[in-house]
Amino acid sequence: MQRFLLDLLECPACHHDLIWRITERRGSQIEAGAARCLACDATYPIRDGIGLFLVSETRDDDLWEEAATGLGRFLAEHPDVDAQLTAGPLDALAPADQVFRALALEERGDPAGAEAAFRAARPRLYTPDYLACYAAVRQHLIARLAGISQPIVDLASGRGDLADELLPALAGSLVLTDLSPRVLRHDRRRLEARGAYERASLLAFDALRTPFKTGALPILTTNFGLGSVRDASPLLVELRRIVSGSFYAITYFFPEDDAANRAALAAAGLDTLTFRQTALERFAAAGWTVTLESVRTGRAEPTPHGVLIEGAAIDGLPVASTELEWCVLVAR
């Protein structure tokens, strides 16, 4: 993580000041050290350049770790499947299995092979409408932020799909964040391979309990981060606390009359920010003013399941064919 972040961070548990002990630096990056809260004495380490600001109750909620561990265990128990999945012809695999190949190769330190498998899978997993709408709203956001010199924080970065394209367009730094230290370690390796690590920072934290001071962030972004939110009201209040400027979210909304997908979203607790009317009401209740930019609609279908890893799913939604409304949601 870059040194400028020290002035923006506080204890995510009690929101008091931190004292820092830096033990290793590399240029502008802090590679190792720790922060300790002056009030509650909680300690937050920096390891491998990643600031770990997870409060104790969220440290075991790493879904990327769970998925990677589960896949690794399955492949170890089924070496015949492992051989077909990771060493067989890529184009012979079902699209979901191509994603599992990518995840396995990523864990084994083959980022080039992983990226090739992800690229092969995308056009077979998603409809042309889905891919076109996503590309359009992503490019709209990148154009909107191009040349900005202020640091930008990206919430729930995951594998860095937005960050990889956004960072080259910026004049300043980008902070990639996620609940998962594991996915951030993969992000670091990818950034280093692209020569972009020196302009990036990596922070692990729960979005409901961020480590940022009040009003510390002029710009916050997220790529699909709203679609996985269960506790919408406290999240939006917390983000309103830390953002002094604008929050840009690439997202999509399901049709209000989409009964099948509404039922599935409700069962998963994800129906608050995935329908336009409810989402706008929740943002307004948290003190935000919202506009929607680059609005467009496109057909989406349920993604196919795995064949080699039989029945395994990549995306749980949609569960039925639908027409998604894509946009860049801008909240101030």
N, C-alpha and C positions, 0 to 999 in steps of 0.2 A: 504494500500500500504506500501511496505517496505521502510525503511529509506534510503537505498542506492540510491533510485531513485531521491532523492533531487538533487544530483550532476549531473544527466543526463537530467533534465527537464528545459525547458524555455517556454516563452509565445508562444503559437501556433499562436497568431494573428500577433505579430510583431517581434518575435524571440529575444526578450531582456530578461535580467535576472529577476528572481523572488525572492521575499523575502517571507519567510515562517512564519506562526504562527501556531504552533502545540498545540492543546488543549486537545487531548486524545491519549494515547499510550497503546498498549497491546503487551508486549514483543518487537519484532522487527517491529511490525506493527504500522503504524500511522492510528488511527481510525477516528480522526476528526481534522479539522484545515482548513487552507486556504492558498493559494499562491496569491501574488499580483505582477503584473508586474511593474517594476520600470519606464518603459517608457510610456506605454499607460494606466496604472492604472486598467487594467482588473483584475478581481478577479476570482480565480478558487478554489472552495471548495473541501474538502475531507469529504465525508459523508459515514458512515457505512463501512469505510476502502477503499472506492472507490474514486480515484482521478478523478474529473470531469473537464476535459480540453476541453470542447466543446465551440467553439466560438459561438457568439450569433445567427448567421444565421443557424447553424446546430442543435440547441438545440431542435427543434421540428421535427426532421427527424428520430425519433425512430420507425422503422418498427415493432420491437418486441412489443413495447408499443401499437402500432396501432392494431396489430393482436390480442394481448391478450385482449385489451379493446373491440374490435369488437366481439370476441368469447364470452366474458363474457356477453356482452349486448344481443347477440343472445340467449344464454342459459337462461338468466333471463326472456326474453320475451317468451321462449318456454320451460316451466318447464317439460313437458312430454319428450321432446328430451333430456333435461338435465338428467333426471332420467335414461333413457336408455343408454345415452352416458357414464355417470360417475359411475353408480351403477349397470348396467346390466352386464351379463357375458362378459368378455373381448373377448373371442374367437368367440362370436356371431357378433362382429362388423366388418365392412369392414375395410381394412387396413388404409385408409385415416381417417376414424372415430376413429381408435385406436390412431392415432397421435393427433387428436383433444382431445381425452380423456386424453392423456398424458399432453397436454398443459393446459387443465382445472385443472387437479389434481396438476400440478406444481404450478399454481397460488393459489391453495387452501392449499398449504403447505404439500403436500403428495409426496415427491420426490421418495419414493420407489414405490408407485403406478404408478407414471409418468414413471419411468424407465422401469417398467414391460410392460407398454403399448407401449413404444418406441421399446423395444426389440421384442415384438410380431409383430409389424408393419413392421419392416425393411425387413425381408425375403419375405414379401408379396407385398411390394412396389417396390422392385428392383430385377432385374434379378440376377441369380447366378453369371454370368460374372461380372456384376457391383460390387457386394459385394466382389467377390474374388479379382478383380483388386484393389479396394479401400483398402482392408485389406493388400494386398501385398505392395503397395506403402507407406502406413502408417507405416508398420513394417520396411520397408527399411529406412525411415526417422528416426524413433525412434532408430534403430540400429546405424545409422550414427551419432546421437547426444548423444548416451548413455555415461554416465560418465562425461560429460562436466560440469565444475564447474563455467564457466562464466554465468552470467544471460542471459536468452534467452527471447526475446519478441515475443509473438504470436499475429499476426495481425488478426483482425476480428474473434475472438475466438468463437463467438456465444455461443452455449450450451456446448462448451468445449470438443467436441468429440476427437480432437487431444490432447488437454491439459491433459485430464484425463489419457491417456496412456503415454504421454511423461514425465510428471512430476516425476513419480516414477523412471524413468530411468536416471534422471539427478542427478548430484552431487551438483548442484547449484539451483538457483531460476528460476521460470518461471513467466513472466508477461502476464496475460490475458488481452486483449484489445477488445473493441467493441465500436461502435457508441451508443449502447443502454445501459444506466445505468440499465434498468430493467433486461436484460439478465445477466448482471454482478452480480446483486443481487442474482439471481438464482445460478449462478456459485459459489458465496461465500458460500451459504448454502450447496451446494454439496461438495465443498472442505472441509468445516468444518465437515460434516458427515463422510468424509473419512480420517480425521486427517491430511489433506494436506494444510490447509490454511496458516500455518506459513511459508511455503516455496513459497507462491504465492503472487502476487500483482495484483491489478485490476485497470485499467485505462480506462476511457471513452473519446474518441476523434474521430474526423473525420480523416481518413487516408490521405486525401488531405492536412490537416493542423495539422500535428502531433506536440506534445509538446516536442520532443526530440532535443537536441543540435546536431549540425553538427558532424557526425562521432561517435555518442554516442553508437551505437549498434554494437557489434561484430557479433551477430547472430540474424536474424529475420526469423520467420516462418509464414506460413499461410496455412490453410486447406480449400481449395475451395475458398479462398478469391479473386482470380483473376477472377473467373467466373462471379462475380457480378459487375465488374468494367465498368463504362461508360466513365469516363474521364481518359483513360489509360495513355496518355503522361504525364500530370501533376502529376499523382500518381507515376509513375515510376521515375520521376525526384525527387519528394519529398523523396521517399524511398532511392534513390541513395544518397541523401544528408545525411540521418541519419545513413546509414549502412556503417560501416568501414570494415566489413568482408564479410559474405555470407548471402544471402537471399534464403531460402528453401521454395518452394511452391508446395504443393500437388495440382495437377490440372489435367484436361483432355482437349483434343482438339477434335473438331468435324472434320469429313472428309471434305476436301476442296470442294468436289463435292456434298455435302449434301444440296440440294437446299431447301428442306422444312424447315430444322432446321436453315439454314443460313438466310432464310427470317424472321423466327420468332426471331432469335437473332438480326438481323438488326433492326427490328421493335422495339425491346426493348432497342436498343443502346448497346448491349452486344457482338457485333461481333468482337471487336478489339483483345481481348486476348483469345478468345475461338477457334481460328484457328491458327495452328502452325506457318505458315509463317508470318502472320501479327504480332503475338505475339513476335516472335524473332526479327522482324524488329523494333518494338516499344522498346523492351528492349535495343537493340543495339543503337538506336537513343538517349536513355537516359543515355548512358555511361556504360551499363552493358555488361559483358561477360557471356554467358549462356551455360550450358551443361544440357542435359536431362538424368536422371538416372532412373533405374528400369522401363524402357518403356515396356508397354504391352497393348494389345487391348482386348476389350470385348464388347458384345452386350448390348445395353440399349434400353428400351422401355418406352413410356409415362407412368407415374404413374397413377393408378386409382383414380377417384374422390370419394368424400364422398357420402354416402347413407343417413344416418341420417341427416347430414348437406349436403343437396342435391347439387351436382355439385361443391362443394368446392374442390379446388385443393391443393395438398401439394407442388408439383414442377411444374413449368410452362414449363420446358424443360426436355427431348426432346419432341417435338410435334409429331415426327414420329420415327419409329424404326431406329436405327443407330449403328455404330461401333465406340466406343470412344477409343481414344488413351490416356492412363493414363501414368503419369510419376511424378517424383519429379524433378521439374525445379530448378536448382541451378544457382543463379546469383551472380556474384562477381564484 
